[in-house]
Amino acid sequence: MTESQAPAGELRSIPALLARNVARFGHRPAYREKEYGIWQSWTWSEAADEIRALALGLLGLGLRPGDHVAIIGRNRPAHYWGMVAAQMCGAVPVPLYQDAVAEEMAYVLGHCRARFVICGDQEQVDKVLEVARTVEGIEQILYTDKRGMRKYDHSRMNALADVQAEGRAAKQRLQGELDARIAALDYDATCVMLYTSGTTGKPKGVVLSNRNIIETAKNSADFDRLDRREEIVAYLPMAWVGDFIFSMGQAMWCGFTVNCPEGAHTMMTDLREIGPTYFFAPPRVFEGQLTSVMIRMEDAGRLKRAMFERFMKVARRVGPQLLDGQRVGIGDRIAYGLGNLLVFGPLKNTLGYSRIRVGYTAGEAIGPEIFDFYRSLGINLKQLYGQTEASVFITQQPDGQVRSDTVGVPSPGVEVRIADSGEVFYRSPGTFVEYFDNPDSTASTKDAQGWVATGDAGFFEEGSGHLRIIDRAKDVGKMADGSMFAPKYVENKLKFYPAILEAVVIGNGRDFCTAMLNIDLTAVGNWAERNNIAYASYQELAGHPQVYATLREHVEAVNRSVADDPMLSGCQIHRFLILHKELDPDDGEMTRTRKVRRAVINEKFHDLVDALYDGSTEVRTETEVTYEDGRKGSIKAVLRIEDVPVFGQASARKVAAE
C-alpha cells in the first residue's frame, strides 16, 4: 500500500486517530478504570488532554525521536496514554509483562536499549532499579502509583502525574516541537515493539508500523461490524499483541470504550459490572471459567444440578444452530427458551457475558468441548488464528460459519498458502516490519515477497475454504510406526476436564504416547473438601489415589474420543503420571502467555520421561523450583505411573507388540 492509499483524512498514526476521535465524539467515554472500588471515566477529549500533557512532559525530560520507552504494569489508562504519548514524541513504546522476573526484564530492556521506563508501582520500580545495575542506558524511571515511593532517590525518578504537571506548565515552550513531531509521523513510522514469548529461545522484538496496526484494526473491525458503541475489558497483559490490537488499535480506529479492571482479584466482578459487548480471551480463561462453573454445579443442590444437566443437553443439541440462525423445531426452541430463562441467562450474567455480541479466543487451540459449551449458551464465541508478526489477524470465522475444528477463512486483506511441507504461510498489510536488531531471524521468517512462515502445520478444507491448524509444525511428528503425532490435539481434549490444568503429551518417534499432567488445585481441592480428604500441599493432593483414579477415567475417555479420528488415533495415551509441581513460567517451563516449552520440559523432566517408557510403576525425582522472591529451592517426590486402555487400531497394535 502506498502513502496515497492511507486511510481517509490522512489518519496515518495513532495520535492522528486520537485527534479524529476527539473531533467526532469527544464527549463519549474513551477509558474507564476501577480503583478503590469506584469506576472513574475519561471522555476522548479528557483522555487527549492527559496524553498531550504527558507527551509535553516527556519532551521536557529529553525524550528523543527513535528512543524506546518501556511500559511495565497492569492495564491502566495511564499506561495506554504513556504509549500514545511516546508515539507523539516520535519514540517507540515497548510494553513488558508485569509478572516478568528481573532476569527476563533485563534482557528486554537491554536489547531495546530503553532510555525511559514507565512503571506501574513500587514492585515494578524495584525490579527496574535492580536491572539498572547491569543494564546500561536507563535514564528516567516514571511511576504511576506513588504509594511507597517517598524515600527513593528521585534524581532520575518522577511520578507520572508530576511529569504531566510539568508538561502543562511548559505548554507554551514545547507545544510547537510536539506538534512538529506528531506531524512527522507517517504510515511507516514504528507504532510499537512487542516481544515474542520465546518458546524456543530468547524473545525477539517485533517491530510493527502504523500501517500494520491501523490497516489490521480497520479490516478486522469491518469484518465484525465494530463501532464506537462497543465496550471491552482490558485485562490481558499489555505486552501481548492481542491486548494491543484490541485495546489500542481497534479502540482508536472505532472509538469504543476501554475498561480497565482494578486487578486480577476483581476481574470477574468488574467483568459483570461492565458487561462487555466485544470480548477476547485465550483458551485458559474460558477453561478456568468452565472449571468454576462445574465446581459450583457440583456444590449445588440436587434440583439445581438436575435442571442444569437437563437444559445443557438441550443447549448442546440446538444452541449453536440457533446462534447461527438455522431452523430448529418448535419443541426444541421452546425448551431452549425455557433453559435460557432458568439456566443459561443467569449463568451468562454471572460470567459477565450477557451483552457479548462478538467474542474471540486465540493464542493457542481451544478444546472443542470447551468451545461448544460456550456456543451452546448462546455466546457468539469464535476462533481466530494469528501471530504477533501478523498484528494478530490471519484468519477469522464469519458469523454463521463457526466451528470448533477450524480457525476460519483468511481475514480481509490477508493471503494464506500451505507449503508442500504442510506449514502455513501468510502475507498481509499487518505483516511486521522486522525483528529488532535481528536481520538473520527476519530473513528466515519473512521472504522478499512478504510471505511469513508461521511455524504451524495446517490445511484448507475442501469446499468450505476454512483453515485447520493441526499443531506447531515443529511439534507435529510421526510415531515409530509412521502415524501422525500431534500433541496439542490430545492436550486440549484433556484440559476440557476441570481437574486437569495442563497436559504435556510425549510420543514423537516412539512406539506409543504418554502424558504428564497437572491437576487444577482449585477444582481438585474443592472436590477434596467435599469428600473430607485432608491434604497439606499440591504435591500431596496430586499423588492421592482417588485423584489418580479420576484422571485415569478422564484419560481413558479422551482415548475413546481420539480413537474415532483415523488420522490421529495413534496419539492415544498409554501411560501417564501426575506432576508433583505446577508448570510455571518462573521455572522456565512455560512462556508468560502460558505456552508449554516442550524442549525445556523434556530436558528438565528427562527422568520422568524415561520412566514413562521403561515400564516403571513409580519414579523418584528431585526438581529445582523458583520461589516468588526469586530464591531457588528443590522438591523431592515419588510419582506413580498409571497404564490406560487404548482403543481401535492402537489397541490392536498394543496387543501385537505384547
C-alpha positions as CSV (number, residue, x, y, z in Angstrom):
1,M,0.0,0.0,0.0
2,T,1.4,3.4,-1.0
3,E,1.3,6.5,1.1
4,S,-1.5,7.8,-1.1
5,Q,-3.6,4.8,-0.1
6,A,-3.6,5.7,3.6
7,P,-7.0,5.9,5.3
8,A,-9.3,8.8,4.6
9,G,-8.3,12.0,6.3
10,E,-4.6,11.1,6.4
11,L,-5.1,9.0,9.6
12,R,-1.7,7.6,9.4
13,S,-0.8,7.3,13.1
14,I,-2.4,6.5,16.4
15,P,-2.1,10.2,17.5
16,A,-4.0,11.2,14.3
17,L,-6.8,8.7,15.2
18,L,-6.9,10.2,18.7
19,A,-7.4,13.7,17.2
20,R,-10.1,12.4,14.9
21,N,-12.0,10.8,17.8
22,V,-11.8,14.0,19.8
23,A,-13.3,15.9,16.9
24,R,-16.0,13.4,16.1
25,F,-17.2,12.2,19.5
26,G,-15.0,13.9,22.2
27,H,-17.8,13.7,24.7
28,R,-18.1,9.9,24.6
29,P,-16.3,7.7,27.2
30,A,-12.9,6.5,26.0
31,Y,-11.4,4.9,29.1
32,R,-12.7,3.7,32.4
33,E,-10.7,2.4,35.4
34,K,-11.8,0.9,38.6
35,E,-9.8,2.0,41.6
36,Y,-10.6,1.6,45.3
37,G,-13.9,0.0,44.2
38,I,-15.0,3.1,42.2
39,W,-15.2,3.4,38.4
40,Q,-13.6,6.6,37.0
41,S,-14.2,7.7,33.4
42,W,-12.5,9.8,30.8
43,T,-14.0,11.1,27.6
44,W,-12.0,11.2,24.4
45,S,-11.4,14.9,25.0
46,E,-10.3,14.4,28.5
47,A,-8.0,11.5,27.6
48,A,-6.4,13.5,24.8
49,D,-5.6,16.3,27.3
50,E,-4.0,13.8,29.6
51,I,-2.0,12.2,26.8
52,R,-0.8,15.6,25.4
53,A,0.3,16.8,28.9
54,L,2.3,13.6,29.3
55,A,3.9,13.9,25.9
56,L,4.9,17.5,26.7
57,G,6.4,16.3,30.0
58,L,8.4,13.6,28.2
59,L,9.7,16.2,25.8
60,G,10.8,18.2,28.8
61,L,12.7,15.2,30.2
62,G,14.6,14.9,26.9
63,L,12.8,12.1,25.1
64,R,14.2,11.9,21.6
65,P,12.7,10.5,18.3
66,G,13.6,6.8,18.0
67,D,14.0,6.3,21.7
68,H,12.4,3.2,23.2
69,V,10.0,3.7,26.2
70,A,9.3,0.6,28.2
71,I,5.9,0.3,29.9
72,I,5.6,-2.2,32.8
73,G,2.4,-2.6,34.8
74,R,-1.2,-3.7,34.9
75,N,-3.8,-2.4,32.4
76,R,-4.4,1.2,33.3
77,P,-5.5,4.2,31.2
78,A,-2.3,6.0,32.2
79,H,-0.2,3.2,30.7
80,Y,-2.1,3.2,27.4
81,W,-1.7,7.0,27.5
82,G,2.0,6.5,28.0
83,M,2.2,4.5,24.8
84,V,0.4,7.2,22.8
85,A,2.4,10.0,24.4
86,A,5.7,8.2,23.4
87,Q,4.4,7.9,19.8
88,M,3.6,11.6,19.8
89,C,7.2,12.3,20.7
90,G,8.4,10.0,17.8
91,A,9.6,7.4,20.3
92,V,8.7,3.7,20.3
93,P,6.6,2.1,23.2
94,V,7.8,-1.3,24.4
95,P,5.3,-2.9,26.8
96,L,6.7,-5.7,29.0
97,Y,5.0,-8.4,31.0
98,Q,4.4,-7.2,34.6
99,D,5.0,-10.6,36.1
100,A,8.4,-10.9,34.4
101,V,11.2,-11.6,36.8
102,A,14.2,-9.3,36.8
103,E,16.3,-11.5,34.6
104,E,13.7,-11.6,31.8
105,M,13.2,-7.8,32.2
106,A,16.9,-7.2,32.0
107,Y,17.1,-9.0,28.6
108,V,14.3,-6.9,27.0
109,L,15.4,-3.6,28.5
110,G,19.0,-4.2,27.4
111,H,18.0,-5.5,24.0
112,C,15.8,-2.5,23.1
113,R,18.2,0.0,24.9
114,A,15.3,1.7,26.7
115,R,16.1,5.2,28.0
116,F,12.8,5.7,29.7
117,V,10.8,3.2,31.7
118,I,7.2,3.8,32.9
119,C,6.4,1.6,35.9
120,G,3.0,0.8,37.4
121,D,4.0,0.7,41.1
122,Q,6.8,0.2,43.6
123,E,7.2,-3.5,42.7
124,Q,8.0,-2.7,39.1
125,V,10.3,0.2,40.1
126,D,12.3,-2.2,42.4
127,K,12.8,-4.6,39.5
128,V,13.9,-1.9,37.2
129,L,16.3,-0.5,39.7
130,E,17.8,-4.0,40.2
131,V,18.1,-4.4,36.4
132,A,19.7,-0.9,36.1
133,R,22.7,-2.1,37.9
134,T,23.7,-4.3,35.0
135,V,21.8,-2.8,32.0
136,E,23.1,0.5,30.7
137,G,21.1,3.3,29.2
138,I,18.1,3.6,31.6
139,E,18.0,7.4,32.3
140,Q,14.4,8.0,33.5
141,I,12.1,5.9,35.6
142,L,8.5,7.1,35.8
143,Y,5.8,5.6,38.1
144,T,2.0,5.7,38.2
145,D,1.3,4.8,41.8
146,K,3.1,7.0,44.4
147,R,2.5,4.6,47.3
148,G,5.8,3.6,48.9
149,M,7.9,5.8,46.7
150,R,8.6,8.7,49.1
151,K,12.1,7.7,50.3
152,Y,13.5,6.7,47.0
153,D,16.3,8.6,45.2
154,H,14.3,10.8,42.8
155,S,17.3,12.2,40.9
156,R,16.1,10.3,37.9
157,M,12.7,9.2,39.0
158,N,9.4,11.0,38.7
159,A,5.7,10.4,39.3
160,L,3.7,10.3,36.1
161,A,1.3,12.9,37.4
162,D,4.2,15.2,38.1
163,V,5.6,14.8,34.6
164,Q,2.1,15.7,33.3
165,A,2.1,18.8,35.5
166,E,5.5,19.8,34.2
167,G,4.2,19.3,30.7
168,R,1.2,21.5,31.2
169,A,3.5,24.2,32.7
170,A,5.8,24.0,29.7
171,K,3.0,24.0,27.1
172,Q,3.8,27.4,25.5
173,R,7.5,26.5,25.3
174,L,7.2,22.9,24.0
175,Q,3.9,22.6,22.0
176,G,5.5,23.7,18.8
177,E,8.1,20.9,19.0
178,L,5.4,18.4,19.9
179,D,3.2,19.4,17.0
180,A,6.1,19.1,14.6
181,R,6.9,15.6,15.9
182,I,3.3,14.5,15.5
183,A,3.2,15.8,12.0
184,A,6.3,13.9,11.1
185,L,4.7,10.6,11.9
186,D,3.8,8.7,8.7
187,Y,2.2,5.4,7.8
188,D,5.5,3.5,8.0
189,A,6.7,5.0,11.3
190,T,7.0,2.4,14.1
191,C,3.9,2.2,16.2
192,V,5.0,-0.3,18.8
193,M,7.6,-3.0,19.5
194,L,6.3,-6.2,21.1
195,Y,8.5,-9.1,22.2
196,T,7.6,-12.7,21.3
197,S,7.0,-15.2,24.1
198,G,10.3,-17.0,23.4
199,T,9.1,-20.6,23.4
200,T,12.3,-21.8,21.6
201,G,14.8,-19.2,22.6
202,K,15.3,-15.6,23.5
203,P,12.3,-13.3,22.8
204,K,12.5,-11.3,19.6
205,G,11.4,-7.7,19.3
206,V,8.7,-7.5,16.7
207,V,8.6,-4.1,15.1
208,L,5.0,-3.1,14.0
209,S,4.3,0.1,12.0
210,N,1.3,2.4,12.0
211,R,0.4,0.8,8.7
212,N,0.4,-2.7,10.3
213,I,-1.8,-1.7,13.2
214,I,-4.2,0.7,11.6
215,E,-4.9,-1.4,8.5
216,T,-5.4,-4.5,10.6
217,A,-7.6,-2.7,13.0
218,K,-9.7,-1.3,10.2
219,N,-10.1,-4.6,8.3
220,S,-10.9,-6.7,11.4
221,A,-13.4,-4.1,12.7
222,D,-15.2,-4.0,9.3
223,F,-15.3,-7.9,9.4
224,D,-17.3,-7.9,12.7
225,R,-19.1,-4.5,12.2
226,L,-17.5,-3.0,15.3
227,D,-18.2,0.6,16.1
228,R,-17.8,3.3,18.8
229,R,-20.6,1.7,20.9
230,E,-18.6,-1.4,21.8
231,E,-17.4,-1.9,25.4
232,I,-14.3,-4.0,26.0
233,V,-12.5,-5.1,29.2
234,A,-8.7,-4.6,29.0
235,Y,-7.2,-7.3,31.3
236,L,-4.8,-9.3,29.3
237,P,-1.0,-8.5,29.5
238,M,-0.2,-5.2,27.8
239,A,2.9,-6.8,26.3
240,W,0.8,-9.3,24.4
241,V,-0.2,-8.3,20.8
242,G,-3.8,-9.3,21.4
243,D,-4.2,-6.6,24.0
244,F,-2.5,-4.0,21.8
245,I,-4.7,-4.6,18.8
246,F,-7.9,-4.7,20.7
247,S,-7.3,-2.1,23.4
248,M,-5.2,0.3,21.2
249,G,-5.6,-0.4,17.5
250,Q,-9.3,-1.2,17.3
251,A,-10.2,1.1,20.1
252,M,-8.6,4.0,18.4
253,W,-10.0,3.1,14.9
254,C,-13.5,2.5,16.1
255,G,-13.6,4.9,19.1
256,F,-15.0,2.4,21.5
257,T,-14.6,2.3,25.3
258,V,-11.7,0.5,27.0
259,N,-12.5,-0.6,30.6
260,C,-9.6,-1.4,33.0
261,P,-10.4,-3.6,36.0
262,E,-8.9,-2.9,39.4
263,G,-6.8,-6.0,39.4
264,A,-6.8,-9.8,38.8
265,H,-8.6,-10.4,42.1
266,T,-11.6,-8.2,41.0
267,M,-11.6,-9.2,37.3
268,M,-14.8,-11.3,37.4
269,T,-16.7,-8.8,39.4
270,D,-15.6,-6.0,37.1
271,L,-16.5,-8.0,34.1
272,R,-20.0,-8.4,35.3
273,E,-20.3,-4.7,36.1
274,I,-19.2,-3.6,32.6
275,G,-20.9,-6.4,30.6
276,P,-18.6,-6.1,27.5
277,T,-20.1,-6.3,24.0
278,Y,-16.8,-7.3,22.4
279,F,-14.6,-9.8,24.3
280,F,-11.4,-11.6,23.8
281,A,-9.7,-14.3,25.9
282,P,-7.2,-17.0,25.4
283,P,-8.4,-20.6,26.0
284,R,-7.0,-20.7,29.6
285,V,-9.6,-18.0,30.6
286,F,-12.5,-20.0,29.2
287,E,-11.1,-23.2,30.7
288,G,-10.8,-21.6,34.1
289,Q,-14.4,-20.2,34.0
290,L,-15.8,-23.5,32.9
291,T,-13.9,-25.2,35.8
292,S,-15.5,-22.6,38.2
293,V,-19.0,-23.4,36.7
294,M,-18.5,-27.1,37.1
295,I,-17.3,-26.7,40.7
296,R,-20.4,-24.6,41.5
297,M,-22.7,-27.2,39.9
298,E,-21.1,-30.0,42.0
299,D,-21.8,-27.9,45.1
300,A,-25.4,-27.1,44.1
301,G,-28.4,-28.9,45.4
302,R,-29.9,-31.9,43.6
303,L,-32.7,-29.9,41.9
304,K,-30.4,-27.2,40.5
305,R,-27.9,-29.8,39.3
306,A,-30.6,-31.9,37.6
307,M,-32.0,-28.8,36.0
308,F,-28.6,-27.7,34.8
309,E,-27.8,-31.1,33.3
310,R,-31.2,-31.4,31.6
311,F,-31.2,-28.0,29.9
312,M,-27.5,-28.3,29.0
313,K,-28.4,-31.4,26.9
314,V,-30.9,-29.2,25.0
315,A,-28.3,-26.4,24.7
316,R,-25.6,-28.7,23.3
317,R,-28.1,-30.1,20.8
318,V,-29.6,-26.9,19.4
319,G,-27.8,-23.9,20.9
320,P,-25.2,-23.5,18.2
321,Q,-27.8,-23.9,15.5
322,L,-30.0,-21.2,17.0
323,L,-26.9,-18.9,17.3
324,D,-26.2,-19.4,13.6
325,G,-29.8,-18.7,12.6
326,Q,-30.6,-22.2,11.4
327,R,-34.0,-23.8,11.6
328,V,-34.9,-25.6,14.8
329,G,-38.1,-27.5,15.7
330,I,-40.6,-25.6,17.8
331,G,-40.3,-28.0,20.7
332,D,-36.5,-27.6,20.9
333,R,-36.9,-23.8,20.5
334,I,-39.4,-23.7,23.5
335,A,-37.2,-25.9,25.6
336,Y,-34.1,-23.8,24.8
337,G,-36.0,-20.6,25.6
338,L,-37.1,-22.1,29.0
339,G,-33.5,-23.1,29.6
340,N,-32.3,-19.6,28.8
341,L,-34.7,-18.2,31.3
342,L,-33.8,-20.6,34.1
343,V,-30.2,-21.6,33.4
344,F,-28.3,-20.0,30.5
345,G,-29.3,-16.4,31.1
346,P,-28.4,-16.4,34.8
347,L,-25.2,-18.2,34.1
348,K,-24.2,-15.7,31.4
349,N,-24.9,-12.9,33.7
350,T,-22.8,-14.5,36.4
351,L,-19.9,-14.8,33.9
352,G,-20.3,-11.2,32.7
353,Y,-21.3,-12.4,29.2
354,S,-24.9,-11.2,28.9
355,R,-24.2,-8.5,26.4
356,I,-21.5,-10.1,24.3
357,R,-22.1,-9.5,20.6
358,V,-18.8,-10.8,19.3
359,G,-16.3,-13.0,21.3
360,Y,-13.0,-14.4,20.2
361,T,-10.5,-16.9,21.5
362,A,-6.9,-17.3,20.2
363,G,-3.4,-17.7,21.4
364,E,-3.5,-21.5,21.2
365,A,-6.0,-24.1,20.2
366,I,-9.1,-24.4,22.4
367,G,-10.6,-27.8,23.2
368,P,-13.7,-28.4,21.0
369,E,-15.8,-29.4,24.1
370,I,-15.0,-26.1,25.8
371,F,-15.7,-24.1,22.7
372,D,-19.0,-25.8,22.1
373,F,-20.1,-25.3,25.7
374,Y,-20.0,-21.5,25.4
375,R,-21.6,-21.5,21.9
376,S,-24.4,-23.7,23.3
377,L,-25.2,-21.0,25.8
378,G,-25.8,-18.5,23.0
379,I,-22.5,-16.7,23.3
380,N,-21.2,-15.8,19.9
381,L,-17.7,-17.1,20.6
382,K,-15.5,-17.5,17.5
383,Q,-11.9,-18.6,16.9
384,L,-9.3,-16.6,15.2
385,Y,-5.8,-17.5,14.2
386,G,-3.0,-15.0,14.4
387,Q,0.5,-14.1,15.5
388,T,2.4,-11.1,16.9
389,E,4.2,-10.9,13.5
390,A,0.8,-10.5,11.7
391,S,-0.6,-7.8,14.1
392,V,-2.8,-10.7,15.3
393,F,-5.2,-11.4,12.4
394,I,-4.5,-14.2,9.9
395,T,-7.9,-16.0,9.8
396,Q,-11.3,-15.3,11.3
397,Q,-14.6,-17.2,11.5
398,P,-17.5,-15.4,9.8
399,D,-20.9,-15.4,11.5
400,G,-22.8,-18.5,10.5
401,Q,-19.6,-20.4,9.7
402,V,-18.3,-21.0,13.2
403,R,-16.9,-24.4,14.0
404,S,-14.8,-25.8,16.8
405,D,-12.4,-27.7,14.4
406,T,-11.3,-24.8,12.2
407,V,-10.0,-21.3,12.6
408,G,-12.0,-19.7,9.8
409,V,-11.1,-18.1,6.5
410,P,-8.4,-15.6,5.7
411,S,-9.0,-12.2,7.3
412,P,-9.7,-9.3,5.0
413,G,-6.5,-8.3,3.1
414,V,-4.7,-11.5,4.2
415,E,-3.3,-14.1,1.8
416,V,-2.7,-17.6,3.1
417,R,-1.0,-20.5,1.4
418,I,0.1,-24.0,2.5
419,A,3.6,-25.1,1.7
420,D,4.4,-28.6,0.5
421,S,5.7,-29.4,4.0
422,G,2.2,-28.5,5.4
423,E,3.4,-25.3,7.0
424,V,1.1,-22.3,6.9
425,F,2.4,-19.1,5.3
426,Y,0.7,-15.7,5.1
427,R,1.2,-12.1,3.9
428,S,-0.9,-9.0,4.7
429,P,-0.9,-5.3,5.5
430,G,-0.3,-6.4,9.1
431,T,2.9,-8.2,8.4
432,F,5.6,-7.0,10.7
433,V,8.5,-4.7,9.5
434,E,11.4,-6.7,11.1
435,Y,12.8,-8.3,14.2
436,F,14.7,-5.5,16.0
437,D,18.4,-5.9,15.6
438,N,18.0,-9.4,14.2
439,P,18.3,-9.4,10.4
440,D,19.0,-13.1,10.2
441,S,15.8,-14.1,12.0
442,T,13.8,-11.5,9.9
443,A,15.2,-13.0,6.7
444,S,14.4,-16.6,7.8
445,T,10.9,-15.7,8.8
446,K,9.8,-13.3,6.1
447,D,10.9,-13.7,2.5
448,A,11.4,-11.0,-0.2
449,Q,7.8,-11.2,-1.3
450,G,6.5,-10.7,2.2
451,W,5.4,-14.2,2.9
452,V,5.8,-15.2,6.6
453,A,6.4,-18.7,7.9
454,T,4.0,-19.3,10.8
455,G,5.7,-22.4,12.2
456,D,2.3,-24.1,12.3
457,A,1.1,-27.1,10.3
458,G,-2.4,-27.0,8.7
459,F,-4.5,-27.4,5.7
460,F,-7.5,-25.9,3.9
461,E,-10.7,-27.9,3.9
462,E,-12.2,-28.6,0.5
463,G,-15.5,-26.9,-0.1
464,S,-15.6,-24.7,3.0
465,G,-12.2,-23.0,2.5
466,H,-11.7,-23.0,6.2
467,L,-8.2,-23.4,7.6
468,R,-7.5,-26.2,10.1
469,I,-4.4,-26.0,12.3
470,I,-3.0,-29.3,13.3
471,D,-0.3,-28.2,15.7
472,R,3.0,-26.3,15.8
473,A,5.0,-27.6,12.8
474,K,8.0,-28.4,15.0
475,D,5.7,-30.3,17.4
476,V,3.9,-32.4,14.7
477,G,5.9,-35.6,14.1
478,K,5.4,-39.2,13.5
479,M,5.1,-42.2,15.8
480,A,7.6,-45.1,15.3
481,D,5.0,-46.8,13.0
482,G,4.7,-43.7,10.8
483,S,1.3,-42.5,12.1
484,M,0.9,-38.8,12.8
485,F,1.8,-37.3,16.2
486,A,0.0,-34.1,17.1
487,P,0.2,-33.5,20.9
488,K,-1.9,-30.3,21.1
489,Y,-4.9,-32.1,19.7
490,V,-4.9,-34.5,22.7
491,E,-3.8,-32.0,25.3
492,N,-6.8,-29.8,24.5
493,K,-9.2,-32.7,25.0
494,L,-7.6,-33.5,28.3
495,K,-7.9,-29.9,29.5
496,F,-11.6,-29.9,29.0
497,Y,-11.9,-31.7,32.3
498,P,-11.9,-29.3,35.2
499,A,-9.5,-31.4,37.2
500,I,-6.7,-31.1,34.5
501,L,-5.0,-27.8,34.4
502,E,-2.1,-28.6,32.0
503,A,-1.1,-31.6,29.9
504,V,2.1,-32.5,28.1
505,V,1.8,-35.4,25.6
506,I,5.0,-37.2,24.6
507,G,5.4,-39.6,21.7
508,N,7.3,-38.3,18.7
509,G,9.4,-41.1,17.2
510,R,8.2,-43.5,19.9
511,D,6.1,-46.7,19.9
512,F,3.3,-45.1,21.9
513,C,2.2,-41.8,23.6
514,T,2.4,-40.9,27.2
515,A,1.4,-37.8,29.2
516,M,2.5,-35.7,32.2
517,L,-0.5,-33.9,33.8
518,N,-1.0,-31.0,36.2
519,I,-4.1,-31.0,38.4
520,D,-6.2,-27.9,38.8
521,L,-5.7,-27.1,42.5
522,T,-8.9,-25.1,42.7
523,A,-11.1,-27.8,41.2
524,V,-9.5,-30.8,42.8
525,G,-9.1,-29.0,46.2
526,N,-12.9,-28.3,46.1
527,W,-13.5,-32.0,45.4
528,A,-11.2,-33.0,48.3
529,E,-13.0,-30.6,50.7
530,R,-16.4,-32.0,49.8
531,N,-15.2,-35.5,50.3
532,N,-13.4,-34.7,53.6
533,I,-10.0,-35.5,52.2
534,A,-7.2,-33.7,54.0
535,Y,-4.1,-32.6,52.2
536,A,-1.2,-30.3,53.1
537,S,0.2,-29.4,49.7
538,Y,-0.3,-29.5,45.9
539,Q,2.1,-32.5,45.8
540,E,0.2,-34.5,48.4
541,L,-3.1,-33.9,46.7
542,A,-1.7,-34.7,43.2
543,G,-0.5,-38.1,44.5
544,H,-3.8,-39.1,46.2
545,P,-5.0,-42.5,44.9
546,Q,-8.5,-41.2,44.2
547,V,-7.1,-38.3,42.2
548,Y,-5.2,-40.7,40.1
549,A,-8.3,-42.8,39.6
550,T,-10.3,-39.8,38.5
551,L,-7.6,-38.7,36.0
552,R,-7.3,-42.2,34.7
553,E,-11.0,-42.1,33.8
554,H,-10.5,-38.8,32.0
555,V,-7.6,-40.1,30.0
556,E,-9.5,-43.2,29.1
557,A,-12.4,-41.1,27.9
558,V,-10.0,-39.0,25.8
559,N,-8.6,-42.1,24.3
560,R,-12.0,-43.2,23.2
561,S,-12.6,-39.8,21.5
562,V,-9.1,-39.8,19.8
563,A,-9.7,-43.4,18.5
564,D,-12.6,-42.0,16.4
565,D,-10.2,-39.8,14.4
566,P,-8.5,-42.1,11.9
567,M,-5.7,-39.6,11.2
568,L,-4.7,-39.1,14.9
569,S,-5.8,-42.4,16.5
570,G,-2.2,-43.3,17.1
571,C,-2.0,-40.4,19.6
572,Q,-3.9,-42.3,22.3
573,I,-2.2,-42.2,25.7
574,H,-0.9,-45.5,27.0
575,R,0.7,-44.3,30.3
576,F,0.6,-41.1,32.4
577,L,1.8,-39.6,35.6
578,I,0.7,-36.5,37.6
579,L,3.5,-34.0,38.1
580,H,4.5,-33.1,41.7
581,K,4.5,-29.3,40.8
582,E,2.6,-26.9,38.6
583,L,4.3,-25.9,35.4
584,D,5.5,-22.4,35.9
585,P,6.8,-19.5,33.8
586,D,9.2,-18.6,36.6
587,D,10.8,-22.0,36.3
588,G,11.1,-21.6,32.5
589,E,8.6,-24.5,31.8
590,M,6.0,-22.1,30.2
591,T,6.1,-18.8,28.5
592,R,4.4,-15.7,30.1
593,T,1.4,-16.4,27.9
594,R,1.4,-20.0,29.3
595,K,2.5,-21.9,26.3
596,V,4.4,-25.0,27.1
597,R,8.2,-25.0,26.4
598,R,8.4,-28.7,25.3
599,A,12.2,-28.7,24.9
600,V,12.7,-27.4,28.4
601,I,10.2,-29.9,29.9
602,N,11.8,-32.9,28.1
603,E,15.2,-31.9,29.4
604,K,14.1,-30.9,32.9
605,F,12.0,-34.0,33.4
606,H,14.0,-36.5,31.4
607,D,14.0,-38.9,34.3
608,L,10.2,-38.9,34.3
609,V,10.0,-39.4,30.5
610,D,12.4,-42.3,30.8
611,A,10.2,-43.9,33.5
612,L,7.1,-43.5,31.3
613,Y,8.7,-45.6,28.6
614,D,10.8,-48.2,30.6
615,G,7.8,-49.9,32.2
616,S,8.4,-48.4,35.7
617,T,5.4,-48.2,38.0
618,E,6.9,-45.3,40.0
619,V,9.8,-42.9,39.8
620,R,11.8,-40.9,42.3
621,T,12.6,-37.3,41.3
622,E,14.0,-34.0,42.5
623,T,13.2,-30.7,40.8
624,E,14.5,-27.2,41.1
625,V,11.8,-24.6,41.7
626,T,11.8,-20.8,41.9
627,Y,10.0,-19.1,44.8
628,E,8.1,-15.8,44.5
629,D,11.0,-13.8,46.0
630,G,13.4,-15.2,43.4
631,R,15.1,-17.7,45.6
632,K,15.8,-21.2,44.3
633,G,14.9,-24.5,46.0
634,S,14.1,-28.1,45.3
635,I,11.3,-30.5,45.9
636,K,11.5,-34.3,46.0
637,A,8.8,-36.7,45.2
638,V,7.9,-40.3,44.3
639,L,5.4,-40.3,41.4
640,R,3.1,-43.2,40.4
641,I,2.8,-44.1,36.7
642,E,-0.6,-45.5,35.5
643,D,-1.4,-47.6,32.5
644,V,-4.5,-46.7,30.5
645,P,-6.6,-48.7,28.0
646,V,-6.4,-47.7,24.3
647,F,-8.9,-48.5,21.6
648,G,-9.3,-49.3,17.9
649,Q,-6.2,-49.8,15.8
650,A,-4.0,-48.6,18.7
651,S,-5.3,-51.4,20.8
652,A,-4.6,-53.9,18.1
653,R,-1.0,-52.6,17.7
654,K,-0.5,-52.8,21.5
655,V,-1.7,-56.4,21.6
656,A,0.6,-57.3,18.7
657,A,3.6,-55.6,20.4
658,E,2.9,-57.6,23.6
